[in-house]
């Protein structure tokens, strides 16, 4: 089997499994307990927090461990906005946030929640046909009452990478906090100099288990917690901490960062060969997203005249596992909101198939062999091609 759905999840790395094992067995204490067993767990948690902070270019105290990327994005969007709403309510002022329409559902649905239940106005920042944001588009979306801009570093469906430092300059000039969803870009792109005020990552995209992530939010940014209780995570996320998960996330991030330049170059070259071979084998295939500024491991295509789900089934019969888009929208027959925002017609958007490579080396002929298998799958669905 050739697994090409790493944007959905990746297997746990052996080094990560070994690093977290003691905190599932012998060092099992509650880090809030004031005894030697709890203190050992607390020490490991602090160390993991510091290691995550170093990779993200944040301070140790900025890091809040979460259950994953979805919770991290919810905490950032709702937490920053609600803190601002409370301040502004006492001043008799409203609040507004700006998000792009190509974001992960955890950002879009958080924004929708704020609008429904708290009266926060939401503006969709305009994107072009490749899903790109420009500084001018962000500037045009800002208002005097804007309290947050939330964008993704790299798109989870089409792989387009945003020029976050340039967008951060616009937000900074307007004195508006910028949240960046780096769930897909972590391990592939540098994260330590983006200029973001908040940054979300998820462990299971990097070789850590599912169920752990982090939000790094700068201490100067007010944040309303979503979970209340014992005041863990400096009062920003109550609940007994997942020490083993935190250690796993820190280990996976460090490993990915240490390998990043070499692995991204190797995987990017293989992905480029696959894109070229597939275009030759299936001339009507259309690559979605930015052709240049894209994640090195992502290639997403539309195949007019087919059904994306039917192509996926044919690929799996041939030993290839891929995806029709975001795994977080599983079970939905609706066309991708990302492609629709990029101007793709609904009937074409429903033909999308996403291939996302992992970090492990593949056989030398894998890109061309994969392209041939995709061509066979498309012809099986649309014999006229």
PERA-V551431 format. One line per field, one symbol per residue. ss: DSSP state (~ for helix, > for strand, _ for the rest). burial: # if it has 16 or more other ideal C-beta (glycine too) atoms within 10 Angstrom, else .. A space follows every 10 residues. Layout:
ss: ???
burial: ???
This chain:
ss: _>>_>_____ ___~~~~~~~ ~_________ _____~~~~~ ~~~~~~~~~~ ~~~~~~___~ ~~>>>>__~~ ~~~~~~~~~~ ~~~~~~~~~_ _____>>>>> ____~~~~~~ ~~~~~~~~__ >>>>>_____ ____~~~~~~ ~____>>>>> >>_>_____> >__~~~~~~~ ~~~____>>> >____>__>_ _______>>> >>~~~_____ __>>>>>___ __________ __~~~_____ __~~~~~~~~ ~~~~~~~~~~ ~~~~~~~~~~ ~~~~~~~~~~ ~___>>>___ ___>___>>> >>>____~~~ ~~~~~~~__> >_>___~~~_ ______~~~~ ~____~~~~_ _>>>>>____ _____~~~~~ ~~~~~~~~~~ ~____
burial: .######### .##..##.## ..#...#.#. #........# ##.##..##. ########.. .######### ########## #####..... ....###### .######### #..#.....# .##.###..# ####..##.. ###..##### ########## ##.#..#### #....##### #########. #..#.##### #########. #######... #.#.##.... .##..##... ########## #######..# ..##.###.# #.###.##.. ##..#.#### ...####### ###..#.#.# ##.##....# .#####..#. ....###### ##.#...### #########. .#...##### #.###.##.# ##..#
